[in-house]
């Protein structure tokens, strides 16, 4: 992995996630790697939430194991988004094809998975910028803005030319190596555990996130 992401100046205060000073444009020759479990809502309603989460986590660990360590990535519960540079395209495609194959064979889950060039996202009117949140001394989290990652996910789900076909390029052992599911419920100390997903109705309206962060603080 080159030094682009590693040398970004990170931030430690979550309120800085909307500070443009920490964001840099993702290079045009990079790709957005998308993995999404098809029908995840129905699978979760059927009680298969652990399998869905397992595949979502496997999407990240397989990239880190077989493409490159320290890739910027975002876990989505029922999938993941990972950013890779051009020289890693084939290794990434091998991982995506293998994930699709083994998710179907081992868990009966179908995936939408594929690669979208960052240049294509910009040509379609969306930008992709990245920042790095230093959540601890040893852990960093990628932050993306500009609408590019959302468009990439939509393209992989809706257009076959951006998707890959299942193929066991890597074995089941390879693709799931180093990943275990130690699912344990986390009890709330105050009665309620709440996750909040917020998407402004106007994509470019950063004031919504500013206000939300201020109220949470």
HELIX and SHEET records of a PDB file:
HELIX    1   1 UNK A   14  UNK A   18  5                                   5    
HELIX    2   2 UNK A   20  UNK A   22  5                                   3    
HELIX    3   3 UNK A   40  UNK A   45  1                                   6    
HELIX    4   4 UNK A   49  UNK A   66  1                                  18    
HELIX    5   5 UNK A   86  UNK A   88  5                                   3    
HELIX    6   6 UNK A   89  UNK A  107  1                                  19    
HELIX    7   7 UNK A  118  UNK A  123  1                                   6    
HELIX    8   8 UNK A  148  UNK A  158  1                                  11    
HELIX    9   9 UNK A  160  UNK A  162  5                                   3    
HELIX   10  10 UNK A  172  UNK A  175  1                                   4    
HELIX   11  11 UNK A  206  UNK A  216  1                                  11    
SHEET    1   A 3 UNK A  24  UNK A  25  0                                        
SHEET    2   A 3 UNK A 129  UNK A 134 -1                                        
SHEET    3   A 3 UNK A 140  UNK A 145 -1                                        
SHEET    1   B 4 UNK A  73  UNK A  75  0                                        
SHEET    2   B 4 UNK A  79  UNK A  84 -1                                        
SHEET    3   B 4 UNK A  31  UNK A  37 -1                                        
SHEET    4   B 4 UNK A 111  UNK A 117 -1                                        
END                                                                             
